[in-house]
């Protein structure tokens, strides 16, 4: 089936099999390999993208369902030669180690801050709860989000992240 979609502001038209996931289409047909495949079951968040303004797991959407969609992936995050503001905050707060979860985290954080520029810590936790991180844990990621909002954690506030 032929589909047309806009990814990171660029329009694409591709032929896809009816059973192909959007994740596979992004990686294999469009060459956008920043979106990772972890579990393939929508549980780990490695394939998180922004689909028509909302974060979704690309492994759980068929490519044919993306016909006419507007999609943002990690490749569209940094628009200049350096890192984006979100990526810089994650780096500054030592929030990325192996980097496998980072693209999905960035997309989740992007949607959170777009919807709520000054989120509470509970809202931050909720926004990233679908993204598993085995290396860093979550304290540094919450600290990076706080950094992006111009705040820092109160003593003991991140004890139960």
ABEGO torsion letter per residue (X at the ends): XBBBBBBGGBBBBBBBBAABBAAAAAAAAAGBAABBBBAGAGAAGAABBBBGGBBBBAAABBAAAABGBBBBBAAAABABABBBAAAAAAAAAGABBAGAAAAAAAAAAAAAAAABABBBAAAAAAAAAABBBAAAEAAAAAAAAAAAAGBBBBBGAAAAX
